[in-house]
Amino acid sequence: MALIVRGTTTTEGENGEKRPWKCCDKSGKVVWYCMDKVKKCTCNSCYELVASQSYYCLDGYSGISPGPSCTHA
C-alpha cells in the first residue's frame, strides 16, 4: 500500500470552492471525501490498494454537497 500524490484535478462546487473530483458515488458529510475505488488517481493525494491495483482519493472538500453521482452522470 502506498500514498500517491498527483497533480490537481478540481471541479467548482456550488459555493465557488473547488472539489478535487468530477463526480462521486460514496461520500462523507461536513468535509466531503469521495470513497469511490478508482483505477486511476486524479486527486492530489491517493491511497493505492496494491492487491487490486486501484486507488481511493484522500482529498477533502468542505462545501454544500459532494457533487453529482458518477453512476447517474
matplotlib code that plots the C-alpha trace (Angstrom):
import matplotlib.pyplot as plt

x = [0.0, 1.3, 0.3, 0.2, 0.5, -0.5, -1.4, -4.6, -8.0, -10.8, -14.4, -16.2, -18.8, -22.0, -20.3, -17.3, -14.9, -13.1, -13.9, -10.9, -13.1, -15.7, -18.3, -18.7, -21.0, -19.8, -19.0, -18.8, -20.5, -19.2, -15.9, -16.7, -14.4, -15.0, -14.7, -15.1, -12.4, -10.9, -8.4, -6.5, -5.6, -6.8, -6.7, -3.8, -3.4, -4.5, -4.2, -3.1, -4.7, -1.8, -3.7, -6.5, -4.4, -6.9, -7.0, -9.0, -8.9, -7.8, -8.6, -11.4, -13.8, -15.8, -18.8, -22.6, -22.6, -20.1, -21.3, -23.1, -23.1, -20.8, -23.4, -26.1, -23.8]
y = [0.0, 3.4, 7.1, 8.6, 12.3, 13.7, 17.0, 18.9, 17.9, 20.1, 20.9, 24.0, 23.4, 25.4, 27.9, 28.6, 26.3, 23.6, 19.9, 17.5, 15.2, 15.5, 13.1, 10.8, 7.9, 7.4, 10.4, 11.6, 14.8, 18.1, 17.7, 15.6, 12.7, 10.6, 7.0, 5.5, 2.9, 4.0, 2.6, 5.9, 8.6, 12.0, 13.7, 15.4, 12.6, 8.9, 5.7, 2.8, -0.6, -2.7, -6.0, -4.7, -2.1, 0.7, 3.9, 5.9, 9.7, 11.2, 14.8, 16.5, 19.3, 21.4, 22.6, 22.3, 19.0, 16.4, 17.0, 14.7, 10.9, 9.2, 6.4, 8.8, 11.3]
z = [0.0, -0.9, -0.8, -4.3, -4.8, -8.2, -9.9, -9.3, -10.8, -9.4, -10.2, -8.9, -6.2, -5.6, -3.2, -5.6, -3.7, -5.7, -5.4, -6.2, -8.2, -11.0, -9.5, -6.5, -5.5, -1.9, 0.4, 4.0, 5.2, 6.7, 5.0, 1.9, 0.9, -2.2, -1.2, -4.7, -5.6, -9.0, -11.5, -11.9, -9.3, -10.3, -6.9, -5.1, -2.6, -3.2, -1.3, -3.5, -3.0, -4.3, -4.4, -6.6, -8.5, -7.6, -5.6, -3.1, -3.2, 0.1, -0.8, 1.2, 0.2, 2.6, 0.7, 0.5, -1.4, -2.8, -6.4, -8.8, -8.6, -11.1, -11.6, -12.7, -14.5]

ax = plt.figure().add_subplot(projection="3d")
ax.plot(x, y, z, "-o")
ax.set_aspect("equal")
plt.show()
